[in-house]
Amino acid sequence: MINLPVLDDITKILFVLVLATAVLIITVRTLSSLFNIYSVQSWFIAAVAFVMYLKTGSIVLLLLTILTIAGKAFLVPYVMRRIQKSMNMKRDVEFRYLTPIGSILVGTAMIFIVYWSFSKFLPELSSDDLFIFGAVIGVSLALMGMMVIFTRKRMITKILGYLTMENGVLLFSLFIAELPFIIELLIVIDLVMLIVLATVLAFGIDSSIDEFHTKLNSFTLWFKE
Amino acid sequence: MLSFLIYALVNTVFVILISPLFVSLIKKVKAYMQGREGPPLLQTYYLLGKLLKKETVYSGNTSLIIRITPYVNVVCVIAASLFVPVIYIPMSVGGIGNIILFLYLLVCAKFFMALAGLDAGSTFGGMGSSREMTVSAVIEPVIIIVFAALSLLLKTTNLYQMFAISLKSSLFINPSTLLISLSLFIILIVESARIPVDNPETHLELTMIHEAMLLEYSGPDLAMMEISHAIKQTLLMAVLINVLIPWGLTATPGVLSVSISVITFIAKGAVLAIVVGVFESLFAKSRLFRLPNLFMLAFFFSFSTILFELLR
């Protein structure tokens, strides 16, 4: 247990960096850079968990740090890169509903709304400003992940959106409701399952949801015969 | 008052002398990244010296504007250089150091440059001016927001006080400094006409913005335009450096402390120039319509700085 004010400041710097990676995930078009950014984001979140461990001394947080690094900074990006290789596709340039510029604007507004709504009741729960900070950044990250899901057309980037959302939930849970470790573990396993499932889907789709229907329709012809 | 005059003289001369070095350094770094030898570090000085010796040629169609623009540009950026202390932080005299005035001085130079581009009536100049103004119309509001966020963060609109405050505090006390620095870096890239916004290497190509406006210039006039561009770049670099890593900058005048400031500034500026060079090499010139994307990033970062400030 170390209680230094510098730990709080380091956490705030990490929040700033997490936010920067989140906005890059919205705008970047090259797939390999997207995976790298996700990996870096996971490193930052692991670092937040580690700093929390130093502060509280809770062993669960240390395990969470190790799990995050192993799972999200190495395993998940590795699997994603393998999927990308087999899909033979380098960039995701298609957007719908919102252009990246629009997404950034909406993202900015979203952070503000989250801050505004949280500032109404969170100060009553805890007076620690880090607590509010973490909650706001966590929820905003989750919402930004959701935005990635609906603005990107390619399946593989949508998966990255889910993963970003999960990172946001993790960050939120670190500060607000401490999830029991076992649930966290299950979430990570779920994630790997999600990616595996998504791979299967992605092979079928190889690119976008719209093409999936035509591909499935060609299969239905078999059953009709 | 006397100490301020000494500051004004030394700071301005130092900024003018150091600016071409950073320009060459960025070129050198880019050359290395492309596997070339690159020009010598003093190349920009030789170039300016050569241009100053040559005669000036004006097109017959031009008016007074093209003749006064180099002087307006140089005067504006030199006046702006008073606002950004790099040798030591003096006491503010008569509103010098005001951030809004600083921005207006830079915009004034830009405005005259755009007018001069139109003046000769050549197609390239007009195109350059039109593009410059289009980009400015989008980036200027973002710049205002970025500097507003900076003022909110450091609780003052005076650049001298800002640097004095950032000198006392650190990244740990003000983590949002990191976010605002990202915005300032984007502004540096945009305002100094670098890739991905503009390509400083090209001439007579359809992609150019800044160079297109200078096509009509020759001789000492061109030298003045080049040096004012270099000074502007150094000033924006200095703002970024003094906000993010002000270590070494001193608040007390004195031979030893000032020389430490000068040496550390050259070192930090060189590092930043290398970063800019590497950044430029990593990206390709982006399409004109995709530029707002970059500006939006700057906007986002400055907006979140404001939000972080509210959260604290």
Interface residues (C-beta under 8 A of the other chain):
Chain A: V6 D9 I10 K12 I13 F15 V16 L17 L19 A20 V23 T27 P100 I101 I104 L105 G107 T108 I111 F112 Y115 D129 I132 F133 V136
Chain B: L171 F172 I173 P175 S176 L178 L179 L182 P292 N293 M296 L297 F299 F300 F301 F303 S304 L307 F308 L310 L311 R312
